[in-house]
Amino acid sequence: KIKNITWPLDAWVIGYPPDVLTTVWSGNNNGSVMNHQASGFNTSGPIWKEFMEFAHKKVEARGFVQPEGIKIVPVSRFSGKLPLPDTDEKLIIREKFKSEFVPTEIDGALRIIEIDKVSNKLPTDHTPIEAIEKKAVLNFHSYYPENEDWERPVQEWINENGREFVVKFGVESFISSAPTEKDDIHTKEKADQRPEIIIENPRNYGIITPPSIDVVPNIKAINGIQKVEFYFDNELVDEVYRYPYKSTIKVSPSLKKGSTHLIKAIAVDKLYYSSASSIEVKIGKDDTPPNLSIVYPKEGDTVERGSVISIKADAFDERGSIKRVDFYINGQRIGAKTEAPFYTNHKIGNDSRYTLKIEAVDNQGNMSEKKVTFKTRSTINRNNFSFLAPTNNQKVVKNENVTIKIQVSDEMKKDFEGLDIYLTKDNGKKVILADFTESDIGDSGIFSASFNQGEYSSEIFAKVHYAGKSFNSEKISVFTQN
């Protein structure tokens, strides 16, 4: 070694086919060093190659004969140990061993196993295929794992490079140890509770018109909904992840009038169980107006003066799709939406009564219109809060969902700590319907919840926690309409 450069003295190449062993040495006869870039590969290698090609010009090529006592054994490509029964083929290589040196230890360095996404446990017969994912089990350690100086760099490498490393084997993530417990969330009972879905719009054997169609499913899901997939002629065209799980599917103008097509929707619940609904439709003319309803405010509702309310509508088209929904207050246009959800926010002035008009126009120019009139009342004072909905003694249809809206004042928002909404049924049992914390309060100061009105009356009240104190609201009664 001269001036931190290693200068070679000898350059060797040794190699052989079954019949001839050839060794080539390169170097200086006087023992002096060679050029520092010299090596067996670039000095002796060309000589070895030229000689061996000449020597075998007239010799028939033949392979090596495997000696007795040699075994070909599948082993882990990383440890050379025997693979586990569930070790992925990508992680296995086949090596030759003398019989007495065949490995006997089982490898645990890298495995690819199946995991249930929900429970993070081993799948069972009740685990849906969609809930199963592959993960790598990385159990890499240093030669001396008990020595921190040896072990720490290995674990740091795993943390920094583990994901990139396992991606090469077709998995996206890794864990340090394999679970031993089996999935206990997916059961036969849960499997029997898979979601129910029916496509309500368009109708089965109904007419649809280019350029698009509003697909509206009705879904019941005990385990909640994760997403809804929409297919047109068996091609996935949309995935919707939030309520109300509607989709506007494109319909090509090139489709022939009178041609039939298949629309399918698949509801996937939060446990990955799924159900599907399919309908057959025909390309035709859209001459029907959209379906339109005003969700909030309802006819006769009372809102606070100076408050910001969210005006909401529900709109879909039986044969096409909604092009635009326009919102008007007292004849003045205050907003428009071109896709669901259809809503606009509006600050209420000092008038005692307002007329809300909403118009929905489909892509063929057909229009629907709905109107409601609602009242206002004075803005709530400091340390006060009020029900915006429902009104006291309001009558609702049996099994109808009742929306509760409560607003706290701007002053109260400054020291707001929480809000609880209580529901008391006819049997006298009181339950907390919803509870909010200071992190839930928005700019409007409005809190919303809902419940299903049964056969009898209900009583609602709220408790607000503010500046270290608690205040109860008035009690609101809701009756079932006969």
C-alpha angles and dihedrals in degrees: 000000000000122000091345091306120116110225113198122232099183132030117193138184120181122178143144148188118209095286111030132049113197126187123187123190124190126190146102118294092220092058095247120144123268127230109297091241093056119113140161089260098056100031110031095024098072091048092050091049095049093049095046093049090051093046093052100043093109099025120102112237117243135170132242118277112234110239121233117270095036118130130192108221131181109236139169110277089222105045106017088232127125114282123238118249091256095046111129116249090236088067096051130086129177117237135181119242136175107248094250092051100050107132118251102180119099117236121236101164099102130007133163112217138170118252132186106242094214104047097022087226135113114293123250134196088275095054109104115237089237089059094056121092134173120243132180120236106215111196099164118155137169123258087260104035092172089061109084093204090057098038101044097065091051093053091045089054091051092051093048101037107019098102094046088048097052094044086074087066096052100263130111103210144017141215130204097232136019119247117246099195122085127237108278098175098068105065135158088259092053091045089056088054095062113147123277119223134180125177104232096178128072100028121241108268087010131139124265129184133206141277092044146335131220108234111200119185128193109219134188115187125169091188095046127251124278098180145328121229120208125205132189114197088346093305117121106240105163145009120202121196104181141056132305085031095211123152135198105215121201115241114200115237087219092070112110120251108254094023116134126229140181125240118190133181124193120197115206116193127210091267090053095250110139145192132188138215123196134188136180119229137182130220110246146124125312110216099145126099120243123267107252134179133168111236098183137048100024126206109290096011119148122224133182120264111244092020125123112237129191109231109207134191135180116217137166136154123234096211104021139359140286114266098185143347117209126199124208131184115195089342095309118116108237102172150341137211129198098193139030136307089060110206143120132195119233134180112229117230131207099280115118095223135028135191115217119199124184124189126194121196124189127211092267093055096256111144139202127191134197130182136192134175120218134182133226136216135194119292113265117261131233113295089017134106132177146203113251091181143054105028120226114276090010114168119221136178118264113270091012118141110246117208119216120202123182125179129198122203125257090248092051091051090067094066098022114146106169149321131224124195116205129198123198119192127202091269088065095245111142120206134177105248095186139350126200133192132208089270090062097061116108134193093275094051088224122141121194136197136152141207138186113254110225132195097297139043127290133206123209132190136160137216120209123200111212134164092345094311136095128223129191122219127223115278117257120205124207120192131198111242115235 
